[in-house]
Amino acid sequence: MPDLSVLVALRMTPELAALLDAAAQRGDCRRSAWMREALAQSAMEPQTGELRELTKALRQHNARLLGIGRNLNQLARAANSGRAVKVPEVTLRLATVETKAARERTTALLASLERLFV
């Protein structure tokens, strides 16, 4: 058994304590054991952690979704102002493909989040 003689005290919100307790329960261990393991794992892989990669992927995905939203808003603004909106069929097909890919990526990213936190 490792030497656990060093005591580290910290304050946290009740909500954070509840989240840690739930994570520890899923891992079938006590809060302190879960926190030691999480901290050790984080210290060993600070740059390549799964959460860090997921955060980066979410930022990139969000940027793509913002671009799609801006384009749709421009088309809607033009149509609502009474201007003719003419979009080539190939552009509509591409937009459909991009939207479907974005929806699938959103589903995959949400599944990753659920796997990490639920």
C-alpha positions as a Markdown table, in Angstrom:
| # | Residue | x | y | z |
|---|---|---|---|---|
| 1 | Met | 0.0 | 0.0 | 0.0 |
| 2 | Pro | 1.4 | 3.4 | -0.9 |
| 3 | Asp | 2.4 | 5.9 | 1.8 |
| 4 | Leu | -0.6 | 8.3 | 2.1 |
| 5 | Ser | 0.8 | 10.4 | 5.0 |
| 6 | Val | 0.6 | 13.8 | 3.2 |
| 7 | Leu | -2.7 | 15.5 | 3.8 |
| 8 | Val | -3.9 | 18.1 | 1.2 |
| 9 | Ala | -7.0 | 20.1 | 2.3 |
| 10 | Leu | -9.1 | 22.1 | -0.2 |
| 11 | Arg | -12.4 | 23.8 | -0.3 |
| 12 | Met | -15.0 | 23.2 | -3.0 |
| 13 | Thr | -18.6 | 23.9 | -3.7 |
| 14 | Pro | -21.3 | 21.3 | -2.7 |
| 15 | Glu | -22.0 | 20.9 | -6.4 |
| 16 | Leu | -18.4 | 20.0 | -7.2 |
| 17 | Ala | -18.3 | 17.6 | -4.2 |
| 18 | Ala | -21.4 | 15.9 | -5.5 |
| 19 | Leu | -19.9 | 15.6 | -9.0 |
| 20 | Leu | -16.7 | 14.1 | -7.5 |
| 21 | Asp | -18.8 | 11.7 | -5.4 |
| 22 | Ala | -20.8 | 10.6 | -8.4 |
| 23 | Ala | -17.6 | 10.0 | -10.4 |
| 24 | Ala | -16.0 | 8.0 | -7.5 |
| 25 | Gln | -19.2 | 5.9 | -7.1 |
| 26 | Arg | -19.1 | 5.0 | -10.8 |
| 27 | Gly | -15.4 | 4.0 | -10.3 |
| 28 | Asp | -16.5 | 2.0 | -7.2 |
| 29 | Cys | -14.1 | 3.9 | -4.9 |
| 30 | Arg | -14.0 | 6.8 | -2.4 |
| 31 | Arg | -13.8 | 10.4 | -3.4 |
| 32 | Ser | -10.2 | 10.7 | -2.2 |
| 33 | Ala | -9.0 | 7.6 | -4.2 |
| 34 | Trp | -10.8 | 8.9 | -7.3 |
| 35 | Met | -9.2 | 12.4 | -6.9 |
| 36 | Arg | -5.7 | 10.9 | -6.4 |
| 37 | Glu | -6.1 | 8.8 | -9.6 |
| 38 | Ala | -7.4 | 11.7 | -11.6 |
| 39 | Leu | -4.7 | 14.1 | -10.5 |
| 40 | Ala | -2.0 | 11.5 | -11.1 |
| 41 | Gln | -3.4 | 10.8 | -14.6 |
| 42 | Ser | -3.6 | 14.5 | -15.4 |
| 43 | Ala | 0.0 | 15.1 | -14.2 |
| 44 | Met | 1.3 | 12.3 | -16.3 |
| 45 | Glu | -0.5 | 13.4 | -19.5 |
| 46 | Pro | -1.2 | 17.2 | -19.2 |
| 47 | Gln | -1.0 | 17.9 | -23.0 |
| 48 | Thr | -2.6 | 14.7 | -24.4 |
| 49 | Gly | -5.5 | 14.2 | -22.1 |
| 50 | Glu | -8.8 | 13.1 | -23.7 |
| 51 | Leu | -10.6 | 16.1 | -22.2 |
| 52 | Arg | -8.1 | 18.6 | -23.7 |
| 53 | Glu | -8.5 | 16.9 | -27.1 |
| 54 | Leu | -12.3 | 17.0 | -26.8 |
| 55 | Thr | -12.3 | 20.6 | -25.9 |
| 56 | Lys | -10.2 | 21.4 | -28.9 |
| 57 | Ala | -12.5 | 19.4 | -31.2 |
| 58 | Leu | -15.6 | 21.2 | -29.7 |
| 59 | Arg | -14.0 | 24.6 | -30.4 |
| 60 | Gln | -13.3 | 23.7 | -34.0 |
| 61 | His | -16.8 | 22.2 | -34.5 |
| 62 | Asn | -18.4 | 25.3 | -33.0 |
| 63 | Ala | -16.5 | 27.6 | -35.4 |
| 64 | Arg | -17.8 | 25.5 | -38.3 |
| 65 | Leu | -21.3 | 25.7 | -37.0 |
| 66 | Leu | -21.1 | 29.4 | -36.6 |
| 67 | Gly | -20.0 | 29.8 | -40.2 |
| 68 | Ile | -23.0 | 27.7 | -41.4 |
| 69 | Gly | -25.3 | 29.8 | -39.2 |
| 70 | Arg | -24.0 | 33.1 | -40.6 |
| 71 | Asn | -24.5 | 31.9 | -44.1 |
| 72 | Leu | -28.1 | 30.9 | -43.4 |
| 73 | Asn | -28.8 | 34.2 | -41.6 |
| 74 | Gln | -27.6 | 36.1 | -44.7 |
| 75 | Leu | -29.9 | 34.1 | -46.9 |
| 76 | Ala | -32.8 | 34.6 | -44.6 |
| 77 | Arg | -32.2 | 38.3 | -44.3 |
| 78 | Ala | -32.2 | 38.7 | -48.0 |
| 79 | Ala | -35.3 | 36.6 | -48.5 |
| 80 | Asn | -37.2 | 38.5 | -45.7 |
| 81 | Ser | -36.3 | 41.8 | -47.2 |
| 82 | Gly | -38.0 | 40.8 | -50.4 |
| 83 | Arg | -34.9 | 40.2 | -52.5 |
| 84 | Ala | -34.7 | 37.2 | -54.7 |
| 85 | Val | -32.4 | 34.5 | -53.3 |
| 86 | Lys | -30.9 | 32.4 | -56.0 |
| 87 | Val | -28.7 | 29.5 | -54.8 |
| 88 | Pro | -27.3 | 27.1 | -57.4 |
| 89 | Glu | -28.4 | 23.5 | -56.9 |
| 90 | Val | -24.8 | 22.3 | -56.4 |
| 91 | Thr | -24.5 | 24.7 | -53.5 |
| 92 | Leu | -27.7 | 23.4 | -51.9 |
| 93 | Arg | -26.4 | 19.8 | -52.3 |
| 94 | Leu | -23.1 | 20.8 | -50.7 |
| 95 | Ala | -24.9 | 22.6 | -47.9 |
| 96 | Thr | -27.1 | 19.5 | -47.2 |
| 97 | Val | -24.0 | 17.3 | -47.1 |
| 98 | Glu | -22.2 | 19.8 | -44.8 |
| 99 | Thr | -25.2 | 20.1 | -42.5 |
| 100 | Lys | -25.5 | 16.3 | -42.2 |
| 101 | Ala | -21.8 | 15.9 | -41.5 |
| 102 | Ala | -22.1 | 18.6 | -38.8 |
| 103 | Arg | -25.1 | 16.9 | -37.2 |
| 104 | Glu | -23.1 | 13.6 | -37.1 |
| 105 | Arg | -20.1 | 15.3 | -35.6 |
| 106 | Thr | -22.3 | 16.9 | -33.0 |
| 107 | Thr | -23.7 | 13.5 | -32.1 |
| 108 | Ala | -20.2 | 12.0 | -31.8 |
| 109 | Leu | -18.9 | 14.9 | -29.7 |
| 110 | Leu | -21.9 | 14.6 | -27.4 |
| 111 | Ala | -21.3 | 10.9 | -27.0 |
| 112 | Ser | -17.7 | 11.6 | -26.0 |
| 113 | Leu | -18.8 | 14.1 | -23.4 |
| 114 | Glu | -21.3 | 11.6 | -22.0 |
| 115 | Arg | -18.7 | 8.9 | -21.9 |
| 116 | Leu | -16.4 | 11.2 | -19.9 |
| 117 | Phe | -18.9 | 12.8 | -17.5 |
| 118 | Val | -22.0 | 10.7 | -17.2 |
